[in-house]
Amino acid sequence: MKTMGALIWEPGTRSGWSVEEIEIDPPKSREVKIKLAASGICHSDDHVDTGDIPLDWAPIIGGHEGAGIIEEVGPHVTGFEVGDHVVLSFMPACGHCEKCNVGLTNLCTMGAGVLGGFAPDGTHRIHARGQGVGPFSYLGTFSPYVVVNIDSCVKIGKDIPLDKAALIGCGVPTGWGSSVYAADVQLGETVVVIGTGGVGMNAVQGAVHKGAKNVIAVDPVEFKRDQAKKFGATHTVNDLTQAAELVSDMTGGQGADKVLITVDVAHGELLNPAQEMVCRGGTLVVTSAAPVTQRDVPFDLFTFAMSGKRLQGTLYGSTNARRDIPLIADMYRRGEFKLDELVTKTYELEQVNEAITDMREGKNIRGVIMYDL
C-alpha cells in the first residue's frame, strides 16, 4: 500500500525530516499491519538527525512510540487478530532468548538490531524513491500505517484512548521504570530527577508511586518545572548547583538516596556533579542516551567507590513491556497514572519538523503526531 512517512535521508547532518510518499509491503510471517492513532515525538528520533546516534545507512523512517488497531495479520500470527488494540514497544521481546528467559526482556537479543536498517528478518517492508527504508526500532511510527513483527506488539484494552496509549511504547515506561526498577526507589527516600521532559516527568511519577518523601525535579525550563509539580515533584530547581544545595539542606548533608539522569543528551560532565549528590550507599541511574562517540568522562571514582555508591545504566527503564505496558494502562484507567497531562501539543505528520523544533526548545513535555482512525 502507498501512504506518507517522515524520512531522514542524510543522518547526522541536521537536514530535517522529509514527509513524502512511501510504499509498505503486506505483513509476512509473524507480522501484522496496524493503522496508528498517534505517534509520540521522542529525543531518540532526533538523535539520528543530530548524529548523537550515528548511522551508516539511509534512509530511515522515524518514530517508535505508537498505538493503533490491527488491520491485517500475516502467516503464523498467534495471540493477535484483526481489531485488536495494541501499543508498539520500542524494544521487541522475542520471549525465548537468554535475556527474555530470565525476565530481562528490555535486553532481548532481537532488540540489539533495532537500528540495523531492516526488519528483524533482514529485509525491508518500507520503500521510497525506489529503495528500501529502515524503520526506527523496527517500527517507523512517523507514518499512519506500520507493518511490524508481533514481538513488538502489546495488546491493551479497547477502552484506553490510543492517542495517549502511544506514549506507553517508550518514554513513559522508560522514565517510570527508571525510578521503579532501575533505581528501586523506596518509601520515604529523597530522589533527584535531572531533566523533566517526556522521560524525566515519568521518572517523577515512578518515584511518587514508590512512596518517595522528597522528589526534586531539576530543569532549566520554567514551564517544565511548573509541570513537574503537577506530576508529584515536591521541589523544583533550575540547575545542579541549586539541587546540590537543596539536597544537602534537606538531608543534613547526607545526600539523596537516588539520583536519576533523564536529560535529552547525557554529556559526560553531568556524571560527577550528579554522583556528588548521592548519599553513601545510594544509586545514580543513567537513563539518557549519550553521544555514541563519547568516551572520556570526568569522575571522582575514588570517592564513588569508597562511599559504596552504585552506578546503574538502564535501557527502557528496566521494564518488561508485556507486563508493564498493560500495568501502566490499567493504572491510567484507575486514575493513578497521568498520561493526558503529558501531551502538551499535537501535530499533523506534515508538521514533524515543527514538532522536533518545539521539543529541542523545551516547549513540550510530549508532542504527539495525530492520525485519522
C-alpha positions as CSV (number, residue, x, y, z in Angstrom):
1,M,0.0,0.0,0.0
2,K,1.0,3.6,-0.5
3,T,0.9,6.2,2.3
4,M,3.0,9.0,3.7
5,G,6.0,8.9,6.0
6,A,8.7,11.2,7.5
7,L,12.2,10.2,6.5
8,I,15.8,11.2,7.1
9,W,18.0,10.8,4.0
10,E,21.2,12.3,5.5
11,P,21.6,11.1,9.1
12,G,23.8,13.3,11.3
13,T,23.5,16.5,9.2
14,R,20.5,18.2,10.8
15,S,18.9,18.1,7.4
16,G,15.4,17.5,8.9
17,W,12.6,15.2,8.1
18,S,11.2,14.8,4.6
19,V,7.5,13.9,4.5
20,E,6.9,12.0,1.3
21,E,5.1,9.0,-0.2
22,I,6.2,5.6,0.9
23,E,5.1,2.1,0.0
24,I,4.6,-0.6,2.6
25,D,4.6,-4.3,1.9
26,P,1.9,-6.6,3.3
27,P,2.8,-8.4,6.5
28,K,5.0,-11.5,6.3
29,S,5.4,-14.4,8.8
30,R,4.6,-13.3,12.4
31,E,3.8,-9.8,11.3
32,V,0.7,-7.5,11.4
33,K,-0.3,-4.3,9.7
34,I,-1.5,-1.6,12.1
35,K,-3.4,1.6,11.5
36,L,-2.0,4.0,14.0
37,A,-3.9,6.6,16.0
38,A,-0.8,8.6,17.0
39,S,2.9,8.7,17.4
40,G,4.9,10.3,20.1
41,I,7.9,12.6,19.4
42,C,11.0,11.4,21.3
43,H,14.5,12.8,21.5
44,S,15.8,9.4,20.3
45,D,14.3,10.2,16.9
46,D,16.1,13.5,16.8
47,H,19.4,11.8,17.7
48,V,19.7,10.3,14.3
49,D,19.3,13.7,12.7
50,T,21.9,15.4,15.0
51,G,24.3,12.5,14.8
52,D,24.3,11.6,18.6
53,I,23.2,8.2,17.3
54,P,25.3,7.8,14.2
55,L,24.0,5.7,11.3
56,D,26.0,4.4,8.3
57,W,22.8,3.8,6.3
58,A,19.8,5.7,5.0
59,P,17.1,6.5,4.6
60,I,15.4,5.9,7.9
61,I,11.7,6.4,8.8
62,G,11.4,7.8,12.3
63,G,9.1,7.2,15.2
64,H,9.0,4.5,17.8
65,E,6.1,5.5,20.1
66,G,2.8,4.4,18.6
67,A,-0.6,2.7,19.3
68,G,-3.3,1.6,16.9
69,I,-5.6,-1.1,15.6
70,I,-4.6,-4.3,13.8
71,E,-6.0,-4.3,10.2
72,E,-4.3,-7.3,8.8
73,V,-2.4,-10.4,10.1
74,G,0.3,-12.3,8.3
75,P,1.0,-16.1,8.4
76,H,1.9,-17.8,11.7
77,V,0.5,-15.0,13.8
78,T,-0.8,-16.2,17.2
79,G,-2.2,-14.2,20.1
80,F,-3.4,-11.3,17.9
81,E,-6.3,-10.7,15.5
82,V,-7.8,-8.0,13.3
83,G,-9.4,-5.4,15.5
84,D,-7.0,-5.7,18.5
85,H,-5.8,-2.5,20.1
86,V,-2.0,-2.6,20.5
87,V,0.8,-0.5,21.8
88,L,4.1,-0.8,19.9
89,S,7.1,-1.4,22.2
90,F,10.2,0.3,21.1
91,M,12.2,-2.7,22.2
92,P,10.9,-6.1,21.0
93,A,10.7,-9.1,23.2
94,C,11.1,-12.5,21.5
95,G,10.3,-14.4,24.7
96,H,12.8,-17.2,24.2
97,C,16.3,-15.8,24.2
98,E,18.6,-16.0,27.2
99,K,17.7,-12.5,28.5
100,C,13.9,-12.9,27.9
101,N,14.1,-16.3,29.8
102,V,15.4,-14.5,32.9
103,G,12.9,-11.7,32.7
104,L,15.2,-9.1,31.1
105,T,13.0,-8.5,28.1
106,N,14.3,-5.0,27.7
107,L,17.7,-6.6,26.8
108,C,16.2,-9.1,24.3
109,T,18.7,-10.3,21.7
110,M,16.3,-9.3,19.0
111,G,16.4,-5.8,20.2
112,A,20.1,-5.5,19.5
113,G,19.3,-4.9,15.9
114,V,16.7,-2.2,16.2
115,L,18.9,0.4,14.4
116,G,20.2,-2.0,11.8
117,G,18.2,-0.6,9.0
118,F,16.0,-3.6,8.3
119,A,13.0,-5.6,9.6
120,P,14.0,-8.4,12.0
121,D,14.4,-10.8,9.1
122,G,16.9,-8.6,7.4
123,T,14.7,-7.4,4.6
124,H,12.6,-4.2,4.0
125,R,8.9,-3.6,4.4
126,I,9.1,0.1,3.5
127,H,10.2,1.6,0.2
128,A,10.7,5.2,-1.0
129,R,12.3,6.6,-4.2
130,G,12.8,3.0,-5.4
131,Q,14.9,1.8,-2.4
132,G,14.4,0.1,1.0
133,V,13.8,2.3,4.1
134,G,15.0,1.3,7.5
135,P,12.4,1.8,10.3
136,F,13.5,3.3,13.6
137,S,13.4,0.5,16.2
138,Y,11.7,-1.9,13.7
139,L,8.7,0.4,13.9
140,G,8.7,3.7,12.0
141,T,5.6,5.3,13.5
142,F,6.1,8.5,11.6
143,S,3.6,7.1,9.2
144,P,-0.1,6.3,9.7
145,Y,0.5,2.7,8.9
146,V,3.1,0.2,10.0
147,V,3.9,-3.4,9.4
148,V,5.7,-4.9,12.4
149,N,6.6,-8.2,14.0
150,I,4.3,-9.3,16.7
151,D,7.3,-9.4,19.1
152,S,6.9,-5.6,19.1
153,C,3.2,-5.6,19.9
154,V,1.5,-5.5,23.3
155,K,-2.3,-5.8,23.4
156,I,-4.3,-3.3,25.6
157,G,-7.9,-2.8,26.5
158,K,-10.1,-1.1,23.9
159,D,-11.3,1.4,26.4
160,I,-7.8,3.0,26.6
161,P,-7.5,6.1,24.3
162,L,-5.0,5.1,21.7
163,D,-3.5,8.6,21.3
164,K,-2.5,8.5,25.0
165,A,-1.5,4.9,24.9
166,A,1.0,5.6,22.1
167,L,3.2,7.2,24.8
168,I,3.4,3.9,26.7
169,G,5.6,2.5,24.0
170,C,8.8,4.3,25.1
171,G,9.0,7.5,27.1
172,V,6.5,6.6,29.8
173,P,7.9,3.2,30.8
174,T,11.5,4.3,30.3
175,G,11.1,7.1,32.9
176,W,8.7,5.3,35.2
177,G,10.8,2.2,35.2
178,S,14.0,4.2,35.9
179,S,12.6,5.0,39.3
180,V,10.6,1.9,40.0
181,Y,13.1,-0.7,38.8
182,A,16.5,0.7,37.9
183,A,16.7,3.0,41.0
184,D,14.4,0.8,43.1
185,V,13.1,3.8,45.0
186,Q,11.9,3.0,48.5
187,L,9.3,4.5,50.8
188,G,10.5,7.7,52.4
189,E,13.6,8.3,50.2
190,T,14.9,11.5,48.7
191,V,15.1,11.3,44.9
192,V,16.5,13.8,42.3
193,V,15.4,13.7,38.7
194,I,17.7,15.7,36.4
195,G,15.7,16.7,33.3
196,T,11.9,16.6,33.2
197,G,10.9,16.1,29.6
198,G,8.9,13.1,28.5
199,V,11.1,10.6,30.2
200,G,12.0,12.6,33.3
201,M,8.4,13.5,34.1
202,N,7.6,9.8,34.2
203,A,10.6,9.2,36.5
204,V,8.9,11.7,38.8
205,Q,5.7,9.7,38.6
206,G,7.6,6.5,39.3
207,A,9.3,8.0,42.4
208,V,5.9,9.1,43.7
209,H,4.4,5.7,43.1
210,K,7.1,4.1,45.1
211,G,6.5,6.4,48.0
212,A,9.5,8.8,47.9
213,K,9.3,11.5,50.5
214,N,11.1,14.2,48.5
215,V,11.2,14.3,44.7
216,I,13.4,17.1,43.4
217,A,13.0,18.0,39.7
218,V,15.9,19.7,38.0
219,D,15.3,21.6,34.8
220,P,16.3,25.0,33.3
221,V,12.9,25.5,31.7
222,E,10.4,27.1,33.9
223,F,7.5,25.5,32.1
224,K,8.8,22.0,32.8
225,R,9.5,22.9,36.5
226,D,5.9,24.0,36.8
227,Q,4.6,20.9,35.2
228,A,6.8,18.7,37.3
229,K,4.9,19.8,40.4
230,K,1.6,18.5,38.8
231,F,3.3,15.1,38.4
232,G,4.3,14.9,42.0
233,A,7.6,16.7,42.4
234,T,7.9,18.2,45.9
235,H,10.6,20.6,44.9
236,T,11.9,22.1,41.7
237,V,15.2,23.9,40.9
238,N,17.0,25.4,37.9
239,D,20.3,23.6,37.9
240,L,22.6,21.1,39.6
241,T,24.2,23.7,41.9
242,Q,20.8,24.6,43.3
243,A,19.9,20.9,43.5
244,A,23.0,20.1,45.5
245,E,22.4,22.9,48.0
246,L,18.8,21.8,48.5
247,V,19.7,18.1,48.9
248,S,22.3,19.0,51.4
249,D,19.9,21.1,53.4
250,M,17.1,18.6,53.5
251,T,19.3,15.6,54.3
252,G,21.6,17.1,56.8
253,G,24.5,16.9,54.3
254,Q,24.0,13.1,53.7
255,G,22.8,13.3,50.1
256,A,19.9,11.9,48.1
257,D,19.2,8.2,48.1
258,K,18.6,8.1,44.3
259,V,19.7,10.5,41.5
260,L,18.4,9.9,38.0
261,I,19.8,11.5,34.8
262,T,17.0,11.8,32.3
263,V,18.1,14.8,30.2
264,D,17.9,14.9,26.4
265,V,21.6,14.0,25.9
266,A,23.8,12.7,28.7
267,H,27.1,14.5,28.2
268,G,29.9,13.3,30.4
269,E,30.3,16.4,32.5
270,L,26.9,15.6,34.1
271,L,28.0,12.5,35.9
272,N,30.3,13.8,38.6
273,P,28.1,16.6,39.9
274,A,25.2,14.1,39.8
275,Q,27.1,11.4,41.8
276,E,28.2,14.0,44.3
277,M,24.6,14.4,45.3
278,V,24.2,10.7,46.0
279,C,24.4,9.6,49.6
280,R,26.7,6.8,50.8
281,G,25.3,3.6,49.6
282,G,23.0,5.4,47.2
283,T,22.4,4.9,43.5
284,L,23.0,7.0,40.4
285,V,20.9,6.0,37.4
286,V,21.8,7.0,33.9
287,T,18.8,6.7,31.6
288,S,19.6,9.3,29.0
289,A,21.4,8.4,25.8
290,A,24.9,9.8,25.5
291,P,26.7,10.6,22.2
292,V,27.9,7.3,20.9
293,T,31.5,8.5,20.4
294,Q,31.8,9.9,24.0
295,R,34.5,8.0,25.9
296,D,36.1,10.5,28.4
297,V,34.0,11.2,31.5
298,P,35.4,13.3,34.4
299,F,34.5,11.2,37.5
300,D,35.7,11.0,41.1
301,L,36.0,7.3,41.1
302,F,37.8,7.0,44.4
303,T,35.1,8.8,46.4
304,F,32.4,6.9,44.5
305,A,33.9,3.5,45.3
306,M,34.8,4.3,48.9
307,S,31.2,5.6,49.5
308,G,29.7,2.3,48.3
309,K,27.6,4.0,45.7
310,R,26.1,2.3,42.7
311,L,26.1,3.4,39.1
312,Q,23.2,1.9,37.2
313,G,22.6,2.1,33.5
314,T,19.1,1.3,32.2
315,L,17.5,0.6,28.9
316,Y,13.7,1.1,28.6
317,G,13.7,1.8,32.4
318,S,14.5,-1.9,33.0
319,T,10.8,-2.6,32.3
320,N,9.2,-5.8,30.9
321,A,6.9,-4.5,28.1
322,R,4.4,-7.3,28.2
323,R,3.9,-6.9,31.9
324,D,4.4,-3.2,32.4
325,I,2.6,-1.7,29.3
326,P,-0.8,-3.3,30.4
327,L,0.0,-2.4,34.0
328,I,0.5,1.3,33.2
329,A,-2.6,1.3,31.0
330,D,-4.6,-0.1,33.9
331,M,-3.2,2.4,36.3
332,Y,-4.3,5.1,33.9
333,R,-7.7,3.6,33.7
334,R,-8.0,3.8,37.5
335,G,-6.8,7.4,37.6
336,E,-3.5,6.5,39.1
337,F,-1.2,7.4,36.2
338,K,-1.1,10.7,34.3
339,L,-1.0,10.3,30.6
340,D,-3.3,13.1,29.3
341,E,-1.2,15.7,31.1
342,L,2.0,14.6,29.3
343,V,0.7,15.7,25.9
344,T,1.5,19.4,25.5
345,K,0.7,19.8,21.8
346,T,-0.5,17.7,18.9
347,Y,0.7,17.9,15.3
348,E,-0.1,16.7,11.8
349,L,2.6,14.5,10.2
350,E,3.5,17.3,7.9
351,Q,4.4,19.4,10.9
352,V,7.0,16.9,12.2
353,N,9.9,19.3,11.8
354,E,8.0,21.9,13.8
355,A,7.3,19.3,16.5
356,I,11.0,18.4,16.7
357,T,12.0,22.1,17.0
358,D,9.5,22.5,19.8
359,M,11.0,19.5,21.6
360,R,14.5,20.9,21.2
361,E,13.4,24.2,22.6
362,G,11.8,22.7,25.7
363,K,8.3,23.8,24.8
364,N,6.7,20.3,25.1
365,I,6.6,17.6,27.7
366,R,5.5,15.4,24.8
367,G,4.5,16.3,21.4
368,V,2.2,13.9,19.6
369,I,1.6,13.3,15.9
370,M,-2.1,12.5,15.3
371,Y,-3.5,10.3,12.6
372,D,-7.1,9.8,11.4
373,L,-8.5,6.5,12.5
